[in-house]
Amino acid sequence: MRSVLVTILCLLAFNVQARDFEDAYATYGAGARSCSEYTQAVKAGGSRQDFFLDFVIGYFSAFNVIMPETYDILGDMDFPKVQEWLDERCRKFPRELFVNSVAKMTTILYPTRYKSGLKKPPKPPTRSLRDVSKNLK
């Protein structure tokens, strides 16, 4: 799993702007497979499905490490909803590389990500003692 995470970190680091002169980049593991392969793996379940889901988990973890002001790309989204979205996306675009579907999901989730471990922004400061006493009750 460690090598997968390192690979994904490298991919994410170069995926943002570092593509070659043909606008291409290397992809490894489940990310290099097609969405139709993902769909088949989900139907089969077990280790075939885990191969893809482990990739997604590693990709999101790497994204959290690399991207500034990102504590958790998922924000309020739970992982089953992520799977539903990927299932639908891959049914619609079976020839798309799986990594591109996962990357698309991060662009959708990015505005609602948790920017810190606080998760929700802190409440604005109170302006009067009356407000303070209301907050204590």
ZISUL-V556971 format. One record per residue. N is the residue number from 1. PHI is phi in whole degrees, -180 to 180 (999 if undefined). OMEGA is omega in whole degrees, -180 to 180 (* if undefined). D_CENTER is the distance of its C-alpha to the mean C-alpha in Angstrom with 2 decimals. Layout:
BEGIN
n->{N N}
phi->{PHI PHI}
omega->{OMEGA OMEGA}
d_center->{D_CENTER D_CENTER}
END
This chain:
BEGIN
n->{1 2 3 4 5 6 7 8 9 10 11 12 13 14 15 16 17 18 19 20 21 22 23 24 25 26 27 28 29 30 31 32 33 34 35 36 37 38 39 40 41 42 43 44 45 46 47 48 49 50 51 52 53 54 55 56 57 58 59 60 61 62 63 64 65 66 67 68 69 70 71 72 73 74 75 76 77 78 79 80 81 82 83 84 85 86 87 88 89 90 91 92 93 94 95 96 97 98 99 100 101 102 103 104 105 106 107 108 109 110 111 112 113 114 115 116 117 118 119 120 121 122 123 124 125 126 127 128 129 130 131 132 133 134 135 136 137}
phi->{999 -61 -66 -65 -64 -63 -61 -66 -58 -64 -62 -66 -62 -94 -69 -63 -132 -93 -117 -80 -64 -99 61 -122 -152 -80 -131 -124 65 -62 -63 -84 -91 -84 -63 -65 -67 -61 -59 -64 -66 -63 -64 -75 71 61 -67 -64 -69 -59 -55 -77 -68 -62 -62 -62 -61 -65 -62 -64 -62 -64 -59 -61 -73 -84 -78 -65 52 -130 -92 -148 -61 -71 56 -84 -73 -97 -63 -58 -68 -60 -61 -60 -63 -64 -58 -66 -60 -72 -68 -72 -128 -64 -91 -69 -65 -60 -59 -71 -67 -66 -63 -61 -63 -66 -69 -73 -77 -52 -64 -107 -66 -82 -85 -149 -67 -70 67 -103 -62 -64 -66 -65 -62 -75 -111 -146 -65 -60 -62 -63 -67 -65 -70 -79 -79}
omega->{180 -180 178 -180 178 179 -179 176 178 180 -180 -179 -178 -176 -175 -178 -171 174 -180 -176 177 -179 -180 177 -180 177 -176 175 -177 180 -180 179 -180 175 178 176 176 -179 177 180 178 178 -179 -179 176 -175 177 178 180 178 180 -178 175 177 -179 180 178 179 -180 179 178 178 180 -179 -171 -172 178 179 178 174 -179 -179 -178 -178 179 -178 175 -172 176 177 176 179 178 -180 179 177 -179 -180 -177 173 -180 -175 -174 -178 179 173 -178 179 180 175 179 178 177 179 180 178 178 -177 -171 -179 -177 -179 169 -179 179 177 177 179 179 180 179 178 178 -179 178 -175 -180 177 178 177 179 -179 177 -179 -180 -177 *}
d_center->{16.72 17.45 18.12 14.90 13.01 15.56 15.19 11.48 12.33 15.12 13.33 10.96 14.12 16.07 13.77 14.09 17.88 19.26 20.18 23.63 26.52 25.57 22.07 20.67 18.76 18.70 16.03 16.58 16.18 14.48 12.74 16.36 17.28 17.72 16.22 19.69 19.44 16.28 18.32 21.26 19.44 18.28 21.96 23.23 21.05 21.60 20.69 19.89 17.08 16.01 15.83 12.95 11.17 11.73 10.13 6.78 7.38 8.61 6.11 3.70 7.38 8.57 6.57 8.09 11.27 11.75 11.07 14.10 14.34 10.90 11.41 8.44 5.58 6.33 9.88 12.29 10.22 11.05 9.72 12.69 11.83 8.48 10.96 13.50 11.65 10.90 14.53 15.91 14.29 15.55 18.88 19.29 18.45 19.55 20.35 17.05 15.39 12.51 10.53 11.35 10.15 6.56 7.15 8.89 6.42 4.77 8.54 9.34 7.42 8.55 12.09 11.63 9.61 11.95 13.73 15.69 16.52 18.92 16.19 18.72 20.85 24.26 27.14 29.42 32.55 35.54 38.54 41.48 42.79 42.88 39.11 38.81 41.12 39.21 36.01 38.01 39.14}
END
